[in-house]
């Protein structure tokens, strides 16, 4: 009985971790699809208004992410569902 009580919180924590991982993977897949389509509105909607993106091109504010998404699509950049 004591073992079952001790293991229950670990099982719940693992389920929460799996749910969090699933939620993150879903968000990344939506973002990658939006980038691939050049849909700047959808891509930027996945970020908070005060978000900052830093990549090889420099620093981009949340307000500029939509434009960056469209430029990336015009250049033919394509991402897989993991955002790579």
C-alpha positions in Angstrom: 0.0 0.0 0.0 2.8 2.5 0.9 4.5 1.8 -2.5 1.3 2.6 -4.4 0.9 5.9 -2.5 4.6 6.8 -3.2 4.3 5.9 -6.9 1.0 7.8 -7.6 2.6 11.3 -7.5 5.3 10.2 -9.9 2.8 8.8 -12.3 0.8 12.0 -12.2 3.9 14.1 -12.8 4.9 11.9 -15.8 1.4 12.4 -17.3 1.6 16.2 -16.8 5.0 16.1 -18.5 3.6 14.2 -21.4 0.7 16.6 -21.7 3.1 19.6 -21.6 5.3 18.0 -24.3 2.3 17.3 -26.5 1.1 20.9 -26.1 4.5 22.3 -27.0 4.8 19.9 -30.0 1.4 21.1 -31.2 2.3 24.7 -30.9 5.6 24.2 -32.8 3.9 22.3 -35.6 1.3 25.1 -35.9 4.1 27.7 -36.1 6.1 25.7 -38.7 3.0 25.3 -40.8 2.3 29.1 -40.6 5.9 29.9 -41.5 5.8 27.5 -44.5 2.6 29.1 -45.8 4.0 32.6 -45.2 1.1 33.3 -42.8 2.6 36.0 -40.6 -0.6 36.7 -38.7 -0.9 33.1 -37.5 2.8 32.7 -36.8 3.0 35.9 -34.7 -0.2 35.1 -32.9 1.6 32.2 -31.2 3.9 34.7 -29.4 3.2 37.3 -26.7 3.1 40.9 -27.7 6.4 41.5 -25.9 8.2 38.5 -27.4 11.7 38.9 -28.9 13.1 36.6 -31.5 16.9 36.3 -31.8 18.4 34.4 -34.7 21.2 34.7 -37.3 19.5 37.8 -38.7 19.5 39.6 -35.4 16.8 40.6 -33.0 13.1 40.8 -34.1 10.2 42.1 -32.0 6.9 40.4 -31.9 5.5 43.1 -34.1 8.1 42.2 -36.8 7.6 38.5 -36.6 4.7 38.5 -39.2 6.9 40.3 -41.7 9.8 38.0 -41.0 7.6 35.0 -41.6 6.5 36.3 -44.9 10.1 37.1 -46.0 11.1 33.6 -45.0 8.4 32.0 -47.1 9.2 34.2 -50.1 12.8 33.0 -49.8 11.6 29.4 -50.0 12.6 28.4 -46.4 10.6 25.4 -45.3 10.5 23.9 -41.8 9.6 20.4 -40.6 7.0 19.9 -37.9 9.7 20.2 -35.2 10.5 23.8 -36.5 13.8 22.8 -38.1 
